[in-house]
Amino acid sequence: MSSLKKKLEEKILQHRPRTERLVKEYGDVKVDEVKISQVIGGMRGIKCLVTDISYLDPFEGIRFRGYTIPEVLEKLPKVPGAEMPYVEGFLYLLLTGDIPTMQEVEEVHKEFNARKKVPQYVFDILHAMPKDSHPMTMFATAIMSMHLDSVFDKEYRKGIQKADYWSAYYEDAMNLLAKIPEIAAHIYRWKYKDGDIIPSDPDLDMGGNFAHMMGIGRPYDDVARLYFILHSDHESGNVSAHTGHLVASALSDIYYSISAMLNGLAGPLHGLANEEVLRWLQGVMDSMGGKIPTEEEMKKFVWDTLESGKVVPGFGHAVLRKTDPRYMAQREFCLKHLPDDPIFKYVDLLFKVVPPILLEQGKAKNPWPNVDAQSGVIQWHYGVREYEFYTVLFGIGRALGVCSNIIWARGLGYPIERPKSVTTDMLEEIAFGKKS
Ligand code: AMX
């Protein structure tokens, strides 16, 4: 057993009595009240999920295992010669709650190397798809196809004990995470670079190897590391995290669950917003003939978007009530590495112009930018201009967090999810006593 898996086992065994005690001795204690507006309104704010891997405070933003983004970037072991930490070390933190040593990071790297060969059938399936399929469709299909190799599926059929489910999910998760960067880079090169595939380099870390397989030089390796870390987890209620968790609660294996997670991420109100931002900006640039718009011109574009009934992509959030720290981390990267990039200037202008307009319009509860407002700019700058691909990058990162959550959910024996629905008649009865 790897030292990461051993440590995880210790942590899960230590944690189990806490969960069991809460359910057995305090199961009737109320956590929350549920209002009709929440029942109809997308379950917004209802406290009915539990995760210790990340927590989203509306005003502070995300903490991973108790650490803010700047703390994570500062404390985790860094790749030699790079600004950003190892993604492998970040995964160790998500899984165990501990900051790993360099040796522990190297062990994860070795474990990934031993698991990273992508079966040929995955590439055959991708090559059989229409080349103009959306890259998210390709990504989700490729991942789902690997159900064929699921360790959990085979162990379950043999009669594995419930207490050991997490171990088989761990095997599947590590097998999948080791392969995901190559699958994503393959989709990119197959679809957009005439199938000129660059083989994986076993000496490189996850972020470095991804940049290498994409065919993009430094500092794109750091961009990849930063992206995968920032997009990994945002507690459990967002569509992708929740979908992954829900599907796995039926004991569907990691491949089914992460594929489902990607399908949720592919919606324009969620992960696809990074594609939408660039599409929207392209529209602005085209109509300006490439010239940077003035503040007044930009305001007009924003109002036109709102008045046509569309949302301004990259702004607003269901939980956050301030600027997303994931946006700020990317903005800092831009200020350092691409301050004069024209698209960065557009986005910075939007940062100034959009919030007051959304406030004036008075609908959005959060007028501030989210992670997706900034992420496409960096990709565009380093040559990834096929903005349909941006959500795939989000998906690689999100898989780290969702796999970690699924392993823990099985470790703590969380049951199949099954909330209760009511009818409109019932709500009317509760609200004002109407008899149907
Ligand atoms: N532009 C225009 N209108 C917006 C808006 C925006 N950026 N954000 C919210 N609104 C509108 C909503 O559409 C809603 O209008 P309605 O009453 O006519 O339906 C109203 O303001 C109230 O919405 P809310 O409670 O503030 O937001 P929400 O929790 O329902 O939705 C979100 C959150 C992110 C879907 C929404 O802010 C949005 O559509 N933003 C733009 C798309 C985007 O950037 N998505 C990515 C979010 C981050 C992520 O998941 N990756």
Residues whose N, C-alpha, C, O or C-beta is under 5 A from the ligand:
A	BS01	AMX	P268 L269 H270 G271 A273 K310 V311 V312 P313 G314 F315 G316 H317 A318 K363 A364 K365 N366 N370 D372
